Amino acid sequence: MQKNKIDIFQLILIFLGGIVLLFILAPLVGLFVNTEPSQFAETAQDSEVCSSIWLTIWTSIAMTLIFSIFAIPLSYILARKSFPLKGLVNGLIDLPIVIPHSAAGIAILGIVVKGTILSNLAKKIGFGFISAPAGIMLAMAFVSIPFLINSARDAFGGVPERLEKVAMTLGASPVRVFFTISLPLAWRGILSGLVMMWARGMSEFGAVVIIAYHPMITPVLIWERFTSYGLKYARPVAVLFITICLILFVILRILAKKKNYVETR
């Protein structure tokens, strides 16, 4: 009798979980089914679409690598150190996830418009933010960096602190301990955070469109074609972009698992 109750409960769980999976898959399947192969092929040869996808890919990768230089050390500090207002800092990190992304774009615009300190500094170096790849990367990073910080913080938190202390008692410097013990042991979580940050940045629309409508990244191009020409012209672009995103995401996941497998042998 007890076994029957457990089986019923498991069936209920499977049914509820299946509804969630159906909710995720149904729109994507419908998108692909309603796109004719000829439309897909034509879109893949569209120079504007190809340029947009390439811009989206390289800016999202670049911003992930650049901002990881700052995010990973912060994550380590949050995992290892206690300091006043630490809870507030953790809350501020999650703020970009909570606020509307169009509002985030307006907030970022306020610090990069002409005449601001950041804008003047960029101008002296030789680049700008408004309608430029640098602005796209800034918007992408703002909305996606919490994923890396939170993942890396949890990863560092999972590294036994006693290993770091033992290494220091044996004469290792804090820098050496970080790069030879903390970072390698936390790498799996950090890599997961990097992938999620990159993926979230690639899909950003609201913050980017405020700062850099042109040059168009693919999410902005999809919206522009939908509002200008309708669903028929926007759908193939969406299908092509989703296909490329899925391929890249799967490749990164496979490489991450392969790396973890080699390290655990």
N, C-alpha and C positions, 0 to 999 in steps of 0.2 A: 504493500500500500504506500509506504514511504517512497519507494522507487518511482511509482507512478506520479506522485506529487512532484518529485524532482524533475521527472521528464516533462511534465506539463509546464513547470516553471521555466525550464530551459527552452521549450518551444516558444513561450511568450517572449523570452529574451531575444531569441533568434528572429521572431516576427517583428519585434520593435526595431531591432538592429537592421533588419532587411528594409524596413520603410525608410530609414535614414540613408542607406546605401542607394535605394531607388531614387530618393530625392536628389542625391548628388549626381547619379549617373544619367537619369532620364533626360535632363536638359542637354547634357553633352552628347548623348546618343542622338537625340533629335536634331541637334546642330549638324552633326556629320551626315545623318540620313537625308536631311533636306538640302544638302549641298551636292550638286551634280559634279562628277569628275571633270567635266569640261570647264566648269567655273573654277574649280580648285586649280587646275593646270594653268588657266589664264591668269589667275591671281598670283600664282607662283612666279610668273614671268613679268609681272608688273614691277617696273623699276622703283616706283614710289613705295610700294609695299615692301620690297626687298630692302631698300635703304632704311625704311622705318624699323624693320625687324632687326637689322644689323645695328642701328643706333640704340635700340632698346637693349640688345644683348650686351654690347660693349660698355655702355654707360652703367648698367646694373652690375656687371662684373667689376668694373673699375671702382665704383662707389663702395662695393662690399670690401674690396681689398684695402682701399684707402682708410675707410672708417674703422676697419677691424684693428688697425694700428692703435687706435684710441680706445675702442670698446673693450678689447680683451684685457688690457691692464686694469681698466675700471672694474671689470667683472671680478678680477682677482682680488682687488681691494675690498669689494663688497662681500666676497666669500670669506676672506681671511681677517679683515680688520673690523674693530668696533670703534665707532666714533659718534659724536653728537649728531642728531638728525639723520641717522642712517636710514630709518624708516621713511623719512620724507624723500630722501634721494631715490630709494627703491620705488616710491610712488611716482616721482617725476619721470623715471625711466619708462613707466608704462603709460604716461600721459598721451604720447602720440597715437597709441592704439585706441584711446577713448574718444578723443576729439574728432569732429568731422574733418575729413581730409581736405575739403575745400577751404575750411577755416585754417587748417595747417598751412596750406599754400599761401593764403593771405598773410599769415603770421610770418612766414619765411620771406615773403615779398617785402615786408617792412624792414628787413635787415639787409636786403641786397639791392634795393632801388638806388638810383643815382643819388650820390651825395652822402650815403652812409659810410661808416668806417670800413666795412667789409667790401663794399663796392669800390671805394677809392683804393684800397689795398690791392684788389684784384686788377684794377685798371693799371696800376703801376707795374704789376707783374706781366700784364699783357693779355688778360682775358676778362670776360664779363659773365654775369649770371643770367640776366634777362634774355630770353630767347636764345639760350646757348646750352651746350652739353653740361657745363658746370652747374647751371641752375637745375637741370634735369636730375643730375646726380645728388644735388643737395636735397631736393624734394623727395627723391627715392629713399635717401638715407634717413631722413627725418621720420618717415612712417615705418621703416623696416628695422632700424637699429635696435629696438627693444627685443626683437627675436634673438639676436646674437648675444646681447648682454645677459638676458635671462638664462639662455641655454649655457653660455660659458660660465656664468656665476654658479649655476647648479653643478656643472661639471667640476669646477675647482673645489666646490664644497664637498664633492664626493671623493676627493683625493685625501688620503689619511695625512693629517697634519704632522703626525709623529715622524713620518718619513722625511719631511722637510726639516724638522728639528734635529733629527739624527744626522742628516747631511751637514747641517750648519755646525753641529758639535764636532764633526770630523774636519772642519776647516773650510767647507764650501761657502762661497759668498752667496748672498741673496739672489744675485743675478744668475749665478750658475745653478742654484737650486731651482729657480723658476724655469730655466730653459732645459734642464736635464731631468727634472722630476715632475714639477707641477704641470708644465705645459704638455709633455708627452702623455702623462696619465689622464689628463683632462681632454686630450685631443678629440676623442670621439664626440663628446658633447659640443665642443667648439666647432667641429666640422659640420655637425647637424645644424648648429645655429647659423653658420656661414651660408649653408644651402638655403635655409629658410629666409634669411635676410635677402639673399640674391633673388629668390623666387618672389618674395613679397615686393621687392623693388621693381622687378620686371612688370608686375601687374598693376603698378600704381597709375592712377589717372587723375584724381581730384586735385592733389597738391601740384602735380606736374603741369596741368593745363593752365593753372593760374600763373606760373612762373615762365613756362616755355611752351606756348601753343605751337610755335615753330622753333626749331625743327621738330616734326611730329614723331613721337615714339608711337609704337603700334596701338596701345590702348586709346590714345588720342585720335589716331587715324581711324580706328574702328568707329568711334563716336562721331567723328566728322563725316564719314561716309554714310553712317546711319541717318544722321540729321539732314544731310544734303540730298542723298539719293535713295534712302530707304533700306529695308532689311535685306533685299536681294543683293545689294552691293556690299553691305557690311558683313553678311554672314560668311562668305568665302575667306575674307581677311581674318575673321575670328577663328575659323577652322584651321587655317594655315598657321596662325600664331599659336594656337593651343597645341597643335601637333608638334611644332618645334619646341615649345616649352616642355611638353611631356617627354620628348626624346632627350633633351638636355637634362631634365630632372632625373630620369631613369638612369642615364649614364653616370651622373654625379653620385646617385645612391649606390650604384653597383661599385664604383671606384671606392666609395667610402667603406662599404662592407668588405671589399677585397683588402683594403688597407688594414682594417680592424682584424680580419682573419689572419693576415700575415703577422701582425704584431702579437697576436695571442698564441701563435704556434711556438 
